């Protein structure tokens, strides 16, 4: 109730209905003896308009829907990361799925199990292939030994002309024996059951022994050796020696006049570099040389010797030492092979 000024020409003698905002209803009253009118109103302050109610309901519904969508997206992202992790494990050779895979009845688990089944099938095929190759390689040693013995006996019973042919055949038998040895070595390195015996080695002495043992193959080349005074490393002697011999002999096949062997180190790693001044390896072909039995251009044909397993063995030896083999261009124009392995990441047995 409040007094108002009506501003009418005649005095208000009755009651007038006035509609206000927000459902407010009021009446104007003026007594005959009063100078001012009185406004009487009743307002429902606790009431809500229909529009406001609709807006609130729609807003709450949209909020709930967005929260549900966000929860599903978070769950889907978690499943995606888990599935990605599983596929990476399978790609690295894991033969079975881990326990507790999310989305137990969903598509991701079905897809993961499909990958697992495919991986297991591939593992079985590779295992059968390795076992077959190893079995054949072992079985070949017996006829090779018989051939070698038979040729040796025949040399004493023939003339000089036939003896030369027999010597050539002995060379072929020896070449076949080396191939069998290469296949067996690569099978052991690839099979995942190799035991390494890490110990302190003197690189200078190791390199010198290899150079002396292969001096006939290297006598036409100038071999430069650059090794630090502190040349002790932790490595498996047999396999590191095989690594160096393969790379040195590989360099001797393509070098024109010079091979450079360099050993360097820092606080975190050791590095062995073998360089030659031959034709080098094209950038796009540097990954291919580590593929077993892989051949590149005409400069690296079977006429230069070898079977395409030497560098594959080199790469596997580097892997078993926790390192890597890198290929770069040599300063003298040929190829540069580098073995880099960590001081801190060696183990006595890797599996």
PyMOL commands that set and color helices and strands:
alter all, ss='L'
color gray80, all
select helices_A, chain A and resi 50-91+107-155+160-191+203-213+215-218+237-254+283-285+288-290+298-300+302-304+310-320
alter helices_A, ss='H'
color red, helices_A
select strands_A, chain A and resi 2-4+15-19+25-29+37-42+198-202+222-227+232-236+258-265+269-276+323-329+335-342
alter strands_A, ss='S'
color yellow, strands_A
deselect
rebuild
show_as cartoon
